[in-house]
Amino acid sequence: MTAPKTTRMTAVSNVASLEPKPRFSDLFAAEWIKLWSLRSTPWALVATVALVLTTTITGALGDLQNYQQSDEAQRAYFRMFGAPVESFSTGAATLLIIGAGAIGAVTVLSEYTSGMIRTTFTVVPARSSVMAAKVAVVAVVTIALGVGVALASFGAAQGILSGQHVAVGFGYWGVMRLLVASAVIAPVSALVGMGLAAAIRHSVLTIVATIALLFVLPSMLNSDKHLTVSIRHMTIPQAWERIGHEPSVTEHWPWTVGGACIVLGAWALVAAAMAIFIPNHRDQ
């Protein structure tokens, strides 16, 4: 009785071993389908774009009204420094950071809260490969989000400012750097959300932690002490600001654009590593 059963089990095992292992492209396609099957995905993207553009348009209209009431010296200053900054304001960057972070977190949490992650890891035991594909999908989508919303914000702001002939183009000094920095913060923030979700695995706690880490903590740090300024320099909003804007002449502890780029790269790498490798060391 035992021999036939053993033989059948061996045969099944041999057949399973002959099945082709899923390629990364297959995993990427599966994760792409799962992402867009979530009802929250298109709504989150639309809401993020709408909030960013609303902030940009409101700010540009307000500055345009102030420009009309200003003297010539103030107008000259705005034409030189204010018009480029309107392409993507601090408020718009903050909303993009929070929105992208939430999208990344929900992408991971949706599988953990529904229990679908167990099925996924049963079908594909190579957990790191699955999570790497998920990271790649989220990175692609949020890069597109960042580029699209940065260009749309630029177009909306400069279209409004063109009414007073103070609009600037892509070739104006600092504009492209600001837009590139604004596009990059979307995938970086999304990866942070994914990393926190893989570590925490609780919906409310993950969203709270994501918002706290990406927005609340940087805004609470004092800029008058060297230690707190150094910590602020290691946050995503401050890295975006340093890349996209020239530092104030009154800043006591200035830093470089290269340092800000390193900060964004470090956040992305650490967060991606958390999302990919933490599931390997935790039971489902």
Backbone as CSV, one residue per row, in Angstrom:
resi,resn,N_x,N_y,N_z,CA_x,CA_y,CA_z,C_x,C_y,C_z
1,MET,0.820,-1.205,0.000,0.000,0.000,0.000,0.853,1.253,0.000
2,THR,1.969,1.181,0.694,2.792,2.377,0.830,3.543,2.682,-0.458
3,ALA,4.023,1.605,-1.138,4.840,1.807,-2.334,4.096,2.533,-3.445
4,PRO,2.838,2.105,-3.781,2.119,2.826,-4.837,1.901,4.299,-4.489
5,LYS,1.554,4.584,-3.209,1.334,5.975,-2.817,2.614,6.783,-2.973
6,THR,3.709,6.183,-2.557,4.996,6.873,-2.675,5.341,7.128,-4.130
7,THR,5.035,6.146,-4.953,5.308,6.278,-6.386,4.493,7.412,-6.998
8,ARG,3.184,7.473,-6.602,2.323,8.531,-7.142,2.805,9.906,-6.694
9,MET,3.180,10.026,-5.418,3.659,11.301,-4.904,4.942,11.725,-5.611
10,THR,5.811,10.768,-5.874,7.054,11.076,-6.587,6.763,11.542,-8.004
11,ALA,5.766,10.866,-8.643,5.400,11.238,-10.010,4.840,12.652,-10.059
12,VAL,3.976,12.982,-9.085,3.403,14.325,-9.035,4.492,15.357,-8.811
13,SER,5.418,15.018,-7.921,6.527,15.939,-7.645,7.382,16.158,-8.880
14,ASN,7.618,15.070,-9.628,8.422,15.194,-10.841,7.726,16.051,-11.886
15,VAL,6.405,15.887,-12.003,5.646,16.692,-12.964,5.704,18.162,-12.577
16,ALA,5.540,18.430,-11.263,5.571,19.821,-10.789,6.920,20.452,-11.044
17,SER,7.990,19.617,-10.877,9.329,20.175,-11.085,9.596,20.477,-12.548
18,LEU,8.831,19.809,-13.460,9.010,20.055,-14.879,8.293,21.312,-15.348
19,GLU,7.346,21.824,-14.557,6.630,23.030,-14.935,7.595,24.213,-14.945
20,PRO,7.510,25.051,-15.973,8.426,26.194,-16.051,8.200,27.170,-14.897
21,LYS,9.312,27.646,-14.333,9.197,28.621,-13.257,8.750,29.963,-13.822
22,PRO,7.943,30.693,-13.070,7.475,31.984,-13.582,8.636,32.960,-13.768
23,ARG,8.649,33.623,-14.918,9.660,34.633,-15.180,9.270,35.941,-14.508
24,PHE,10.250,36.843,-14.387,9.957,38.123,-13.751,8.904,38.895,-14.545
25,SER,8.935,38.760,-15.871,7.927,39.439,-16.691,6.524,38.926,-16.382
26,ASP,6.416,37.611,-16.081,5.122,37.043,-15.703,4.654,37.614,-14.370
27,LEU,5.570,37.691,-13.428,5.219,38.254,-12.120,4.844,39.721,-12.249
28,PHE,5.582,40.449,-13.068,5.279,41.874,-13.285,3.875,42.023,-13.859
29,ALA,3.541,41.200,-14.847,2.211,41.272,-15.458,1.110,40.950,-14.444
30,ALA,1.365,39.937,-13.600,0.375,39.564,-12.588,0.176,40.690,-11.581
31,GLU,1.277,41.311,-11.152,1.168,42.406,-10.193,0.518,43.631,-10.822
32,TRP,0.764,43.841,-12.091,0.126,44.949,-12.801,-1.396,44.765,-12.816
33,ILE,-1.824,43.547,-13.108,-3.270,43.260,-13.122,-3.868,43.444,-11.728
34,LYS,-3.151,42.960,-10.707,-3.658,43.092,-9.337,-3.771,44.553,-8.923
35,LEU,-2.794,45.358,-9.304,-2.833,46.773,-8.928,-4.056,47.464,-9.509
36,TRP,-4.302,47.232,-10.794,-5.417,47.917,-11.439,-6.763,47.270,-11.143
37,SER,-6.741,46.077,-10.536,-8.005,45.466,-10.115,-8.514,46.078,-8.808
38,LEU,-7.654,46.808,-8.105,-8.078,47.489,-6.881,-8.919,48.711,-7.234
39,ARG,-10.064,48.838,-6.621,-10.917,49.996,-6.878,-10.255,51.291,-6.440
40,SER,-9.416,51.188,-5.426,-8.809,52.398,-4.872,-7.734,52.990,-5.778
41,THR,-7.148,52.180,-6.671,-6.020,52.664,-7.462,-6.375,53.860,-8.344
42,PRO,-7.364,53.742,-9.257,-7.676,54.909,-10.096,-8.181,56.092,-9.292
43,TRP,-8.964,55.827,-8.241,-9.473,56.923,-7.423,-8.348,57.652,-6.702
44,ALA,-7.383,56.900,-6.185,-6.257,57.523,-5.492,-5.422,58.364,-6.450
45,LEU,-5.206,57.857,-7.657,-4.437,58.612,-8.643,-5.165,59.893,-9.050
46,VAL,-6.450,59.771,-9.325,-7.235,60.945,-9.729,-7.290,61.974,-8.598
47,ALA,-7.499,61.501,-7.372,-7.580,62.420,-6.233,-6.256,63.144,-6.020
48,THR,-5.147,62.432,-6.150,-3.833,63.062,-5.978,-3.602,64.134,-7.032
49,VAL,-3.883,63.807,-8.285,-3.704,64.783,-9.366,-4.613,65.990,-9.149
50,ALA,-5.868,65.744,-8.772,-6.820,66.838,-8.583,-6.390,67.762,-7.449
51,LEU,-5.942,67.197,-6.346,-5.521,68.019,-5.209,-4.283,68.838,-5.545
52,VAL,-3.323,68.217,-6.234,-2.102,68.941,-6.606,-2.433,70.095,-7.545
53,LEU,-3.245,69.841,-8.567,-3.580,70.891,-9.522,-4.415,71.989,-8.882
54,THR,-5.313,71.619,-7.970,-6.098,72.634,-7.264,-5.190,73.557,-6.461
55,THR,-4.216,72.975,-5.781,-3.261,73.774,-5.009,-2.449,74.693,-5.919
56,THR,-1.992,74.156,-7.037,-1.204,74.960,-7.977,-2.013,76.104,-8.555
57,ILE,-3.221,75.808,-8.997,-4.062,76.832,-9.627,-4.445,77.913,-8.612
58,THR,-4.810,77.511,-7.402,-5.168,78.485,-6.371,-3.990,79.399,-6.050
59,GLY,-2.798,78.798,-5.911,-1.611,79.595,-5.613,-1.257,80.545,-6.742
60,ALA,-1.352,80.079,-7.977,-1.025,80.934,-9.120,-2.007,82.090,-9.253
61,LEU,-3.281,81.835,-9.032,-4.277,82.907,-9.096,-4.043,83.945,-8.006
62,GLY,-3.705,83.468,-6.798,-3.428,84.392,-5.703,-2.204,85.247,-5.977
63,ASP,-1.138,84.638,-6.507,0.082,85.391,-6.813,-0.138,86.353,-7.975
64,LEU,-0.976,85.945,-8.925,-1.273,86.840,-10.041,-2.001,88.093,-9.553
65,GLN,-2.927,87.913,-8.619,-3.639,89.061,-8.048,-2.679,89.963,-7.276
66,ASN,-1.782,89.366,-6.508,-0.785,90.156,-5.775,0.152,90.886,-6.741
67,TYR,0.481,90.230,-7.844,1.365,90.849,-8.837,0.739,92.117,-9.403
68,GLN,-0.543,92.076,-9.664,-1.228,93.233,-10.226,-1.245,94.411,-9.264
69,GLN,-1.152,94.136,-7.970,-1.202,95.193,-6.967,0.181,95.599,-6.450
70,SER,1.233,95.032,-7.019,2.590,95.285,-6.535,3.242,96.430,-7.297
71,ASP,4.312,96.974,-6.692,5.085,98.006,-7.386,6.076,97.342,-8.332
72,GLU,6.821,98.124,-9.065,7.687,97.590,-10.099,8.821,96.741,-9.529
73,ALA,9.359,97.121,-8.376,10.439,96.342,-7.766,9.947,94.947,-7.375
74,GLN,8.756,94.883,-6.788,8.185,93.592,-6.405,7.859,92.749,-7.635
75,ARG,7.400,93.399,-8.685,7.099,92.663,-9.919,8.360,92.075,-10.539
76,ALA,9.435,92.858,-10.517,10.695,92.366,-11.072,11.202,91.157,-10.279
77,TYR,11.064,91.208,-8.970,11.494,90.079,-8.130,10.650,88.840,-8.438
78,PHE,9.343,89.030,-8.604,8.467,87.888,-8.893,8.784,87.289,-10.250
79,ARG,9.051,88.136,-11.243,9.371,87.611,-12.573,10.642,86.775,-12.547
80,MET,11.578,87.166,-11.690,12.858,86.461,-11.648,12.797,85.192,-10.808
81,PHE,12.126,85.256,-9.654,12.163,84.142,-8.709,10.797,83.486,-8.471
82,GLY,9.737,84.284,-8.444,8.417,83.753,-8.081,7.764,82.920,-9.155
83,ALA,7.868,83.367,-10.416,7.201,82.662,-11.512,7.685,81.224,-11.676
84,PRO,9.002,80.961,-11.621,9.435,79.558,-11.725,8.938,78.690,-10.575
85,VAL,8.919,79.247,-9.353,8.497,78.480,-8.182,7.035,78.071,-8.286
86,GLU,6.234,78.899,-8.956,4.806,78.581,-9.105,4.573,77.319,-9.909
87,SER,5.587,76.866,-10.649,5.423,75.663,-11.468,5.051,74.451,-10.621
88,PHE,5.565,74.405,-9.394,5.236,73.310,-8.478,5.534,73.798,-7.070
89,SER,4.494,74.149,-6.347,4.659,74.772,-5.040,4.937,73.737,-3.948
90,THR,5.289,74.244,-2.773,5.530,73.360,-1.626,4.269,72.596,-1.244
91,GLY,3.122,73.273,-1.304,1.856,72.599,-1.002,1.567,71.472,-1.974
92,ALA,1.840,71.700,-3.257,1.634,70.656,-4.263,2.563,69.472,-4.010
93,ALA,3.820,69.759,-3.656,4.766,68.683,-3.368,4.327,67.865,-2.161
94,THR,3.830,68.539,-1.138,3.373,67.836,0.067,2.227,66.885,-0.250
95,LEU,1.269,67.351,-1.031,0.126,66.508,-1.386,0.552,65.327,-2.252
96,LEU,1.515,65.551,-3.142,2.001,64.454,-3.976,2.733,63.415,-3.140
97,ILE,3.525,63.868,-2.185,4.249,62.953,-1.308,3.280,62.090,-0.515
98,ILE,2.265,62.707,0.079,1.294,61.969,0.889,0.474,61.022,0.010
99,GLY,0.005,61.520,-1.137,-0.808,60.688,-2.021,-0.056,59.484,-2.547
100,ALA,1.177,59.693,-3.006,1.972,58.576,-3.526,2.320,57.586,-2.420
101,GLY,2.624,58.103,-1.228,2.920,57.212,-0.105,1.736,56.327,0.239
102,ALA,0.532,56.913,0.209,-0.679,56.135,0.495,-0.926,55.083,-0.583
103,ILE,-0.682,55.428,-1.835,-0.862,54.461,-2.927,0.070,53.270,-2.750
104,GLY,1.329,53.539,-2.423,2.268,52.449,-2.202,1.879,51.567,-1.039
105,ALA,1.417,52.185,0.045,1.020,51.412,1.222,-0.190,50.529,0.924
106,VAL,-1.186,51.080,0.262,-2.413,50.321,-0.031,-2.129,49.153,-0.964
107,THR,-1.169,49.314,-1.857,-0.825,48.230,-2.784,-0.403,46.972,-2.034
108,VAL,0.339,47.135,-0.954,0.768,45.984,-0.155,-0.330,45.571,0.821
109,LEU,-0.950,46.549,1.469,-1.953,46.242,2.498,-3.158,45.506,1.928
110,SER,-3.512,45.784,0.686,-4.696,45.145,0.105,-4.565,43.631,0.099
111,GLU,-3.367,43.131,-0.129,-3.168,41.677,-0.147,-3.092,41.100,1.259
112,TYR,-2.470,41.822,2.172,-2.350,41.310,3.531,-3.705,41.310,4.241
113,THR,-4.489,42.356,4.083,-5.778,42.443,4.776,-6.801,41.461,4.207
114,SER,-6.696,41.158,2.907,-7.632,40.210,2.299,-7.169,38.766,2.421
115,GLY,-5.912,38.555,2.807,-5.369,37.204,2.884,-4.873,36.675,1.551
116,MET,-4.965,37.492,0.510,-4.542,37.074,-0.826,-3.044,36.808,-0.881
117,ILE,-2.292,37.413,0.025,-0.847,37.244,0.010,-0.458,35.791,0.257
118,ARG,-1.257,35.062,1.068,-0.965,33.645,1.309,-1.088,32.843,0.016
119,THR,-2.142,33.112,-0.737,-2.327,32.422,-2.013,-1.197,32.744,-2.975
120,THR,-0.820,34.011,-3.016,0.254,34.429,-3.915,1.556,33.715,-3.597
121,PHE,1.915,33.666,-2.307,3.178,33.032,-1.919,3.098,31.504,-2.015
122,THR,1.896,30.940,-1.981,1.756,29.502,-2.183,2.002,29.147,-3.647
123,VAL,1.456,29.961,-4.535,1.633,29.723,-5.974,3.071,30.006,-6.389
124,VAL,3.625,31.097,-5.839,5.014,31.477,-6.156,5.779,31.578,-4.838
125,PRO,6.441,30.512,-4.416,7.146,30.528,-3.129,8.303,31.528,-3.064
126,ALA,8.790,31.972,-4.211,9.891,32.950,-4.222,9.341,34.319,-3.849
127,ARG,9.239,34.551,-2.546,8.587,35.770,-2.069,9.298,37.032,-2.523
128,SER,10.612,37.002,-2.508,11.365,38.200,-2.904,11.079,38.570,-4.353
129,SER,10.944,37.581,-5.216,10.655,37.858,-6.622,9.277,38.479,-6.785
130,VAL,8.308,37.971,-6.029,6.953,38.524,-6.077,6.955,39.976,-5.624
131,MET,7.605,40.235,-4.490,7.614,41.590,-3.953,8.433,42.534,-4.828
132,ALA,9.496,42.020,-5.456,10.275,42.845,-6.377,9.428,43.260,-7.577
133,ALA,8.603,42.335,-8.061,7.704,42.671,-9.166,6.683,43.713,-8.733
134,LYS,6.181,43.572,-7.519,5.218,44.550,-7.001,5.868,45.928,-6.873
135,VAL,7.103,45.956,-6.373,7.837,47.213,-6.261,8.034,47.843,-7.641
136,ALA,8.392,47.019,-8.625,8.612,47.530,-9.975,7.334,48.124,-10.565
137,VAL,6.214,47.447,-10.352,4.940,47.944,-10.877,4.580,49.291,-10.243
138,VAL,4.685,49.362,-8.929,4.355,50.614,-8.240,5.302,51.733,-8.662
139,ALA,6.573,51.401,-8.841,7.544,52.408,-9.273,7.185,52.953,-10.652
140,VAL,6.825,52.082,-11.580,6.462,52.518,-12.930,5.232,53.422,-12.899
141,VAL,4.209,52.999,-12.153,2.971,53.769,-12.103,3.191,55.132,-11.455
142,THR,3.941,55.163,-10.361,4.126,56.433,-9.661,5.135,57.346,-10.362
143,ILE,6.061,56.776,-11.130,6.909,57.626,-11.980,6.042,58.340,-13.013
144,ALA,5.123,57.586,-13.624,4.196,58.196,-14.575,3.332,59.250,-13.882
145,LEU,2.894,58.958,-12.663,2.110,59.925,-11.898,2.926,61.186,-11.646
146,GLY,4.164,61.025,-11.187,4.998,62.173,-10.882,5.276,63.027,-12.103
147,VAL,5.647,62.395,-13.218,5.927,63.147,-14.440,4.672,63.864,-14.934
148,GLY,3.551,63.145,-14.955,2.308,63.725,-15.449,1.829,64.903,-14.619
149,VAL,1.858,64.755,-13.295,1.350,65.820,-12.442,2.313,67.006,-12.433
150,ALA,3.617,66.769,-12.561,4.579,67.874,-12.615,4.374,68.703,-13.879
151,LEU,4.210,68.026,-15.005,3.990,68.743,-16.263,2.647,69.462,-16.269
152,ALA,1.609,68.807,-15.735,0.291,69.442,-15.688,0.303,70.667,-14.766
153,SER,0.998,70.555,-13.642,1.098,71.679,-12.715,1.839,72.850,-13.367
154,PHE,2.932,72.534,-14.051,3.688,73.574,-14.751,2.808,74.277,-15.787
155,GLY,2.095,73.486,-16.581,1.241,74.070,-17.609,0.131,74.936,-17.035
156,ALA,-0.478,74.476,-15.946,-1.568,75.242,-15.340,-1.059,76.562,-14.758
157,ALA,0.041,76.503,-14.019,0.572,77.705,-13.377,1.036,78.726,-14.410
158,GLN,1.808,78.284,-15.387,2.340,79.224,-16.365,1.254,79.728,-17.310
159,GLY,0.229,78.918,-17.537,-0.901,79.393,-18.328,-1.616,80.545,-17.644
160,ILE,-1.761,80.455,-16.326,-2.402,81.534,-15.563,-1.504,82.773,-15.551
161,LEU,-0.219,82.590,-15.321,0.703,83.723,-15.239,0.907,84.400,-16.586
162,SER,0.653,83.685,-17.666,0.821,84.287,-18.988,-0.152,85.432,-19.216
163,GLY,-1.220,85.491,-18.411,-2.166,86.597,-18.537,-1.536,87.949,-18.260
164,GLN,-0.465,87.971,-17.461,0.280,89.192,-17.179,1.674,89.164,-17.824
165,HIS,1.871,88.221,-18.733,3.125,88.097,-19.478,4.330,87.882,-18.558
166,VAL,4.123,87.097,-17.505,5.225,86.789,-16.591,5.515,85.291,-16.551
167,ALA,4.925,84.552,-17.464,5.140,83.106,-17.482,6.561,82.792,-17.944
168,VAL,7.064,81.643,-17.525,8.395,81.183,-17.930,8.263,79.844,-18.642
169,GLY,9.268,79.498,-19.424,9.258,78.240,-20.162,10.163,77.203,-19.533
170,PHE,10.245,76.039,-20.184,11.093,74.956,-19.672,12.562,75.362,-19.611
171,GLY,12.964,76.253,-20.502,14.360,76.634,-20.555,14.781,77.644,-19.507
172,TYR,13.833,78.174,-18.756,14.187,79.158,-17.736,14.995,78.481,-16.636
173,TRP,15.949,79.216,-16.077,16.868,78.640,-15.101,16.118,78.022,-13.920
174,GLY,16.395,76.750,-13.632,15.867,76.076,-12.456,14.540,75.376,-12.653
175,VAL,13.842,75.653,-13.768,12.507,75.063,-13.964,12.596,73.550,-14.144
176,MET,13.476,73.088,-15.025,13.571,71.655,-15.270,14.028,70.902,-14.020
177,ARG,14.923,71.503,-13.262,15.386,70.860,-12.033,14.234,70.714,-11.042
178,LEU,13.397,71.747,-10.950,12.234,71.685,-10.066,11.268,70.605,-10.511
179,LEU,11.018,70.514,-11.806,10.062,69.528,-12.313,10.586,68.102,-12.155
180,VAL,11.880,67.910,-12.379,12.457,66.577,-12.190,12.371,66.152,-10.730
181,ALA,12.711,67.064,-9.825,12.614,66.756,-8.389,11.180,66.438,-7.999
182,SER,10.228,67.174,-8.570,8.813,66.959,-8.245,8.323,65.620,-8.766
183,ALA,8.842,65.195,-9.924,8.447,63.893,-10.471,9.049,62.751,-9.665
184,VAL,10.277,62.921,-9.181,10.978,61.847,-8.479,10.378,61.555,-7.111
185,ILE,9.841,62.576,-6.430,9.332,62.335,-5.072,8.127,61.398,-5.063
186,ALA,7.440,61.251,-6.179,6.286,60.340,-6.213,6.707,58.879,-6.034
187,PRO,7.603,58.336,-6.868,8.004,56.935,-6.653,8.742,56.716,-5.337
188,VAL,9.547,57.690,-4.907,10.252,57.528,-3.632,9.257,57.415,-2.481
189,SER,8.257,58.276,-2.470,7.250,58.244,-1.401,6.428,56.963,-1.458
190,ALA,6.106,56.504,-2.673,5.344,55.255,-2.815,6.129,54.074,-2.273
191,LEU,7.430,54.036,-2.518,8.256,52.947,-2.003,8.326,52.979,-0.482
192,VAL,8.363,54.181,0.088,8.344,54.296,1.551,7.047,53.708,2.102
193,GLY,5.926,54.024,1.456,4.650,53.456,1.878,4.639,51.941,1.790
194,MET,5.233,51.389,0.741,5.300,49.935,0.587,6.169,49.310,1.679
195,GLY,7.310,49.909,1.957,8.199,49.375,2.978,7.555,49.355,4.350
196,LEU,6.869,50.439,4.692,6.187,50.502,5.985,5.044,49.492,6.054
197,ALA,4.322,49.340,4.947,3.218,48.377,4.922,3.721,46.951,5.103
198,ALA,4.853,46.612,4.477,5.410,45.271,4.622,5.869,45.007,6.047
199,ALA,6.309,46.059,6.742,6.787,45.895,8.115,5.663,45.913,9.135
200,ILE,4.661,46.784,8.939,3.607,46.973,9.943,2.402,46.064,9.693
201,ARG,1.935,46.007,8.443,0.833,45.117,8.013,-0.503,45.455,8.654
202,HIS,-0.664,46.620,9.190,-1.939,47.054,9.757,-2.337,48.336,9.034
203,SER,-3.559,48.365,8.486,-3.962,49.454,7.604,-3.835,50.820,8.253
204,VAL,-4.511,51.006,9.383,-4.540,52.320,10.025,-3.151,52.729,10.487
205,LEU,-2.450,51.812,11.155,-1.118,52.136,11.658,-0.146,52.458,10.522
206,THR,-0.271,51.740,9.409,0.624,51.993,8.282,0.384,53.367,7.684
207,ILE,-0.881,53.730,7.468,-1.194,55.040,6.889,-0.744,56.158,7.826
208,VAL,-0.990,55.983,9.127,-0.564,56.991,10.102,0.960,57.121,10.092
209,ALA,1.658,55.988,10.089,3.119,56.014,10.085,3.655,56.648,8.805
210,THR,3.017,56.369,7.678,3.459,56.934,6.401,3.332,58.450,6.398
211,ILE,2.165,58.946,6.834,1.951,60.397,6.866,2.886,61.055,7.875
212,ALA,3.066,60.402,9.027,3.947,60.960,10.054,5.384,61.050,9.556
213,LEU,5.847,60.013,8.882,7.239,59.978,8.438,7.481,60.911,7.258
214,LEU,6.511,60.998,6.357,6.705,61.788,5.151,6.360,63.263,5.322
215,PHE,5.472,63.581,6.281,5.001,64.961,6.382,5.109,65.552,7.786
216,VAL,4.567,64.850,8.784,4.487,65.428,10.126,5.876,65.644,10.722
217,LEU,6.717,64.627,10.684,8.049,64.741,11.280,8.877,65.864,10.654
218,PRO,8.967,65.962,9.312,9.751,67.064,8.734,9.245,68.437,9.121
219,SER,7.917,68.593,9.258,7.357,69.902,9.587,7.542,70.271,11.053
220,MET,7.810,69.279,11.896,7.972,69.542,13.328,9.404,69.848,13.722
221,LEU,10.346,69.503,12.901,11.752,69.686,13.253,12.134,71.158,13.222
222,ASN,12.815,71.598,14.253,13.240,72.986,14.382,14.408,73.258,13.439
223,SER,14.395,74.422,12.811,15.461,74.765,11.868,16.514,75.678,12.477
224,ASP,16.509,75.850,13.799,17.459,76.749,14.458,18.639,76.019,15.082
225,LYS,18.606,74.698,15.118,19.683,73.931,15.740,20.304,72.997,14.711
226,HIS,21.595,72.801,14.836,22.322,72.021,13.839,21.832,70.578,13.771
227,LEU,21.540,69.964,14.918,21.107,68.568,14.938,19.779,68.401,14.209
228,THR,18.798,69.242,14.562,17.486,69.113,13.939,17.525,69.485,12.459
229,VAL,18.366,70.459,12.107,18.521,70.798,10.690,19.124,69.625,9.923
230,SER,20.086,68.950,10.514,20.698,67.784,9.868,19.681,66.675,9.659
231,ILE,18.802,66.482,10.646,17.752,65.472,10.506,16.760,65.885,9.425
232,ARG,16.415,67.165,9.400,15.500,67.662,8.360,16.084,67.434,6.969
233,HIS,17.384,67.617,6.841,18.017,67.419,5.546,17.903,65.973,5.066
234,MET,17.621,65.064,5.971,17.486,63.660,5.600,16.041,63.262,5.315
235,THR,15.141,64.228,5.187,13.738,63.935,4.902,13.438,64.217,3.432
236,ILE,12.395,63.591,2.925,12.045,63.719,1.508,11.598,65.131,1.143
237,PRO,10.719,65.797,1.911,10.323,67.168,1.531,11.500,68.134,1.457
238,GLN,12.415,68.030,2.410,13.559,68.932,2.398,14.509,68.627,1.240
239,ALA,14.655,67.361,0.894,15.483,67.005,-0.262,14.873,67.563,-1.545
240,TRP,13.552,67.448,-1.668,12.866,68.026,-2.839,13.090,69.529,-2.908
241,GLU,12.945,70.200,-1.779,13.091,71.651,-1.755,14.507,72.072,-2.131
242,ARG,15.500,71.327,-1.643,16.881,71.706,-1.953,17.194,71.502,-3.433
243,ILE,16.662,70.454,-4.026,16.917,70.217,-5.446,16.188,71.241,-6.307
244,GLY,14.950,71.537,-5.941,14.125,72.404,-6.773,14.283,73.886,-6.532
245,HIS,14.842,74.288,-5.393,14.952,75.699,-5.050,16.368,76.029,-4.595
246,GLU,16.749,77.260,-4.809,18.026,77.714,-4.279,17.898,77.947,-2.783
247,PRO,18.914,77.628,-1.982,18.831,77.839,-0.537,18.794,79.327,-0.195
248,SER,18.155,79.639,0.915,18.093,81.023,1.375,19.486,81.500,1.780
249,VAL,19.758,82.762,1.526,21.070,83.316,1.887,21.235,83.408,3.392
250,THR,20.128,83.318,4.118,20.188,83.399,5.582,20.286,82.027,6.237
251,GLU,20.320,80.971,5.447,20.379,79.621,6.011,21.744,79.394,6.661
252,HIS,21.722,78.933,7.920,22.958,78.780,8.678,23.740,77.540,8.266
253,TRP,23.045,76.477,7.900,23.707,75.218,7.564,23.250,74.753,6.179
254,PRO,23.752,75.393,5.113,23.346,75.013,3.754,23.876,73.638,3.378
255,TRP,23.255,73.016,2.387,23.711,71.729,1.902,23.602,71.699,0.395
256,THR,24.065,70.624,-0.215,24.226,70.583,-1.659,23.097,69.818,-2.346
257,VAL,22.964,70.074,-3.636,21.999,69.329,-4.446,22.375,67.853,-4.494
258,GLY,23.682,67.590,-4.587,24.136,66.196,-4.597,23.754,65.461,-3.330
259,GLY,23.861,66.144,-2.196,23.449,65.533,-0.932,21.967,65.232,-0.908
260,ALA,21.166,66.137,-1.461,19.715,65.911,-1.516,19.379,64.722,-2.416
261,CYS,20.099,64.576,-3.524,19.880,63.428,-4.415,20.218,62.118,-3.709
262,ILE,21.295,62.138,-2.921,21.671,60.948,-2.164,20.586,60.586,-1.153
263,VAL,19.991,61.600,-0.521,18.922,61.357,0.449,17.747,60.655,-0.219
264,LEU,17.310,61.156,-1.371,16.183,60.530,-2.067,16.529,59.106,-2.507
265,GLY,17.756,58.916,-3.001,18.170,57.581,-3.408,18.221,56.605,-2.243
266,ALA,18.687,57.085,-1.083,18.763,56.221,0.103,17.372,55.822,0.570
267,TRP,16.449,56.781,0.597,15.063,56.455,0.979,14.493,55.383,0.056
268,ALA,14.689,55.545,-1.244,14.132,54.597,-2.207,14.736,53.203,-2.033
269,LEU,16.045,53.121,-1.886,16.708,51.824,-1.764,16.329,51.107,-0.472
270,VAL,16.338,51.824,0.640,16.002,51.202,1.930,14.545,50.744,1.933
271,ALA,13.647,51.593,1.440,12.226,51.241,1.430,11.964,50.050,0.514
272,ALA,12.594,50.034,-0.665,12.424,48.899,-1.584,12.957,47.612,-0.962
273,ALA,14.097,47.694,-0.281,14.651,46.510,0.384,13.706,45.995,1.460
274,MET,13.099,46.892,2.224,12.129,46.492,3.245,10.954,45.753,2.608
275,ALA,10.413,46.321,1.532,9.246,45.717,0.881,9.578,44.356,0.277
276,ILE,10.791,44.200,-0.233,11.155,42.958,-0.925,11.560,41.850,0.044
277,PHE,12.330,42.189,1.083,12.949,41.147,1.903,12.248,40.881,3.237
278,ILE,11.506,41.826,3.774,10.834,41.575,5.056,9.866,40.397,4.970
279,PRO,9.068,40.247,3.905,8.156,39.082,3.836,8.870,37.743,3.888
280,ASN,10.157,37.689,3.571,10.918,36.434,3.633,11.114,35.952,5.062
281,HIS,11.069,36.854,6.010,11.431,36.530,7.389,10.253,36.623,8.351
282,ARG,9.049,36.668,7.796,7.876,36.739,8.652,6.854,35.728,8.201
283,ASP,6.202,35.070,9.141,5.159,34.103,8.808,3.912,34.843,8.371
284,GLN,3.138,34.189,7.509,1.916,34.800,7.015,0.742,34.479,7.931
